[in-house]
Amino acid sequence: MLLCRCGSYSPPKSEYFSPVKFQLKERSRQFSKCVSAIQVDTTDHKLRIKFDFTVPPDFPFPVIDSTKDTLYSTAFKIECFNNGNPITLDRAVLFPTDNEKYSGYYGWGKEIDSVLVFSSDTESLKKIYSFQAVIPFYAFQHLKAGKQKIEVKISQTRFCSESDQSVLRWNETFHDTSRYYYKNYAERSLINGTVSFSINIPPIYKTLLYGEGLMLRNDSIFTPAGMDNTIWNSSYPDIYWTIYSPGDMYYCKTDFERSTDTYTGNDTFSLYHYYPDDSISIGVYDHDWLSRDDWMGTWEGPLNKIRGDNSQELSFDYIKWFCIKAKTVGIINK
């Protein structure tokens, strides 16, 4: 999904990370030969893990003898542990990328729950391959505040074709030959290792956010009629809303409601944050199937502006009213 917070794309802001001392342990032979430029660093309640892969000419890529297909591609699994135990969580959004262009971009991420485990995309190791993941500290919500030992295991178990393979097969439906596309796979674990380090986990607050619907403006400044113009029809927008926290980091979104000027859903989100009155951003969008989602409004403010027993009615940009309330549970990792 393509999404823009305020109507136009803004390049990522520069970030300055402080290095964290780490140790390498339990390394396979190929991990030692292929993995280089490992970095572990932090900034502004974020942990970044970054490394490069460069395979030597004699790397034992699996080969499918029948088709002479060398399996150059693989995906890496990233698992996080605390003193040997998997790190659990209720939810978090991580920001992995293998494209340097998107380093520092937090407009969209990978949502996870239950266990702090995620995977990279499948990429070819024929070229120099770089990977990094930014993990917000609230992902460590089940760890007590203070100094904690973290182990990050990097591993892969399968290789696949670098590009699609094809073969001609007889098609009974059309009574003719058709080209069938596929990829070859081979189970083989060659690259695995663990990075160990310690970081200070801050106190983490939990706040419940209750969204109680919204209505768009319909006046001389903005009208929702005809926003979804396609070659098939013209209709009202497909509305959904998002939360960004902390800062400009994507946190969550609702499902969209089709062709309407009034979003009627009741939504509840658990927000994990670092200070009692952290600021959040609310974004309202029109979901588009064929292009970038259209921005319709952004509200930014501290949690105390929407905290209370009664819903607060917000008005901003193309939004006539937006009802929301916040209830802070308190620090959950004392």
N, C-alpha and C positions, 0 to 999 in steps of 0.2 A: 504494500500500500504506500502511495506517495502522499505525503501530508506536509503542509506548510503552516507554520504557526500564525503568521500575520500577513499572508497574502503574497509574499515574495521570499525567495531563498536568501538566507544570510550565511556566509561561510563560517565555519567553526572558529571560535575564539581561541587564541593561543593559551596553552596551559603550561604551568611549570611544576613538574613533579620532583619530589625529593626521593632519592634512592633509599631502598631498604636492604640491609644486609641479608643474604640468603645462603643456603647450602644446597648442593646437589647431592642426592642420595638415590640408591636403588636404580642406577642407570643401566640400560641395556647397551651393548656394544655399539649398535647403530645410533642410539641416542647420542652417545659421546662423539661419534664421528660426524653427525648431521646437524645437531642443534647448536646454535651459536648465538651470540649477542643477547643473552638472556637479561631481561631487566625486570626488577620488581620495584615499584615505587608508588608513592601516594601523593594526593593533593586534595584539599577541600572535601574530606570525607569520601574519597574515592581511592580504590586500590587498582593499580594497573599491572598486568602481567604481559610481557612482550618477549617474543623470541623469533629467530630466523631459522629456516631450514635450508641447508645446502647439501645435496647428496653427492658423494664421490662417484667417479666414473664406474667403479666396481660395485655399486650398490645392487644388492640381489633382488631386483624387481621380479615379481612372479611373471611367468610367460605362459600363455596358452599355446601349446605346441601346434594344435590342429589349425589355428588361424594365424599363428605368428604374431599374436597380439601381446605386446608388453604392457603390463598393468601399472601405469605410472601414477595413478591418482589414489588418494586416500583422504579420510577425514580423521580429525583428532578429537578424542574425548578428554574433557577437562573435569576432574573430580576434586572437590575441596574437602579436607579433613581437619579436625581439631583433636590433637593428641591421639591420632589413629582412628577416630570415629567420624563417620560422614557428618558433614554440617547440614543440619536441617533448618527449614524456614517455612513461613506461611506463604509468602510471595515476595518476589523481587523482580526487577528488570535489569538485565545485564546488557553490555554493549560490546559484543565481539565483532571484529572485522579483520579481513585479510587485505583490505584496500587502504593504503595510507591516506588516500583522499578523504576517507570518512573518519579519520582519527579526530577525536574531539567533537564528533557529531552525535548528539543525544536525542534527536527528534523522534527516533524509533529504536526499539531494542527487542531483546529476546526475553519473554516473560517465562518465569519458572516458579514452581512451587514444590513443596515437600522436601527435596534434597538439592543441595548446591552442586549440580552437575549440568554440563552443557556440552555441545559439540561445535566444532568448526564446520564450515562448508566443505564439500569435497573439492579438492584442488589437485592439480598436477604438481609433482615434486621434481619434474624435469628442470624447472626454473627455480631461482631463489624464491623461497616462499616465506613471507612474513605474516605473523599472526599476533594480534593483541586482544585482550579483553579488559574492559573496565568494569569493576564490580563496586557499586555503591556500598558504603559501610553498613547501611541498614539491612543488607542481605545477611549480616551476621547477627540478626535479631535474637537468635536463641543462645548466643554466647554472652557470658557475663561481661559487663563493662570492665575495662582494664586490659593489661597485657595478655595476649593470647597467642599460642603457637598455631600456625596455619601450615598445612601441607597441601600442595597442589600437584596432583598426579596428571601427567600428560601421556596419553597412550593412543595407539591405533591398533586395530585388529583385522582390517580388511583393505584390500586393494581392488581397484576396478579399472576398466578401460579409460583411457584419457578422452576418447571421443567415441561417438556411437559407431557400432559395427553394424553391418547389414548383410542380408542374405535374401535371395529370391525364393519364394515359396508359392506353391499352387494355392490359389484362392477359389474354394468351391462355390462361393456366392457369385463371383463375377466370372467364373470359368476362365481364369487367366492367372498369370503370375503376378504377385505383388511383392514389393520389397519390405522386408521385416527388419526393424531396427532394434538393437539390443546392446547391452554392455556385458562384458565378462567380469566375473568376480572371483576372488581367491581369498580365503581366510588365512591371514598370516600376520602375526604380531611381531614387528621388528623394532619399532621405535617406542620406547617407554622410559619414563624417568620421573622423579619427584623433586620438586623445589620446596624447601622448608624455610620458614622465616617467622618472625614475631611482629605483631602490630598491636597498637593500642585501640581497642574497641570503645567508642564513646557511649554514654548513656543513650538509649534509643527509646523514643516516645512512640506510643500508638494512639492514633486519633481515628474515630469512625466518622466518615463523611456520608451524609444522607442527601442524595439528590432527589428532588420532588417535582421535576418537570420544568419546562421552559416554553416560552412563546416568542416567535420572531416578530419584529416590527412589520407593519404594513402601512406605509405612509409615503409622503413625497420623497423621502430620503432613500427608502429601501422597500422593495416589495418582493416576497418570496415566490410569487406566481411566475411560472415559466423558467425557474432557475435550472431545472433539469431538462434542457432542450436537447433532443436527440432526433435522429432521422425517423424515429418511430412515433414519438409523441412529445408533448410539453407538459411538465408537471411541477409540483412543489418539490422542495429538496428532501433528501433522505437524511434526517438529522441524527447526529450523535455528538457526544461531548467527551472531552479528555481532561485528565489531570496531569500537570507537569510539576514534579517535585523530586528532589530539591532543585531550585533554580530552573534551568531550561531542560531538565532531564525528563523524558517521557516516563510516566508512571502507570497509567491505566486508561481505559476507554470503555464506553458503553457500547452495546449493540446499536445499530441504526434503526430508526423508524421511517418507513417508506412514505414518500409523497405527502408531506404535512407541513403546516406552519407551527404546530404545537407538539412538542415532545412530551409524552405523558408517562414515561417509565419512571418507576421508583427504584433507585439504585443505591446500593450501599458498598462502600469501599473501606478497607482498612489501610490507613496511611501510616507509614513508619517514617519518623523524622528525628531531628537531633536537638531541637530547641522547642520550648513550649509554644512560642508564637512564630514558628517558621512561616515564611510566605509560600503560597502555592499559586499556580496559574491554572485557570480553567479555559479551555478552548472549545468552541462550538463550530462544527463543520457540516458540510453537505457531502455525503458519500457519493463519489462518482465512479462508475464502472470502467470508463474508458480513459480517464485522465486524472490529474491531480485533484484531490479533494479540495473543495472550495471553503475557504475561511469565512466565517460569519461573525466571529467575535472572540475577544480575549479579555478576561478579568484577572488581575493580579492583586494580591493582598495578603496580609497576615491572617493566621487562623483565628485570632481573636475577633476579627470582623464578622465571622460566620459562626462563632461558637455560641451555644446557648440551647435552651430547651425548645425555643421556637425557631422555625425556619426564617432565614433572612432572604429578602427579595432583592436581587441584584439587577441592575439595568446597565448594559454596556454595548457599544457598537451597534450591531443589527439585532440585538436581543432586547425585546420589550421587557421581559422579566425572566428571571432564573431563580428558582427556589432551592436553597441548600442550607444545611446546618451541620455543625461539627460538634462532636462530643469527645473530649480527650480522656483516654483511659489512664495515661500516665506512663512512667518509665517501666519498661517490661523486662529489662535485663540487669537488674540490680544484683 
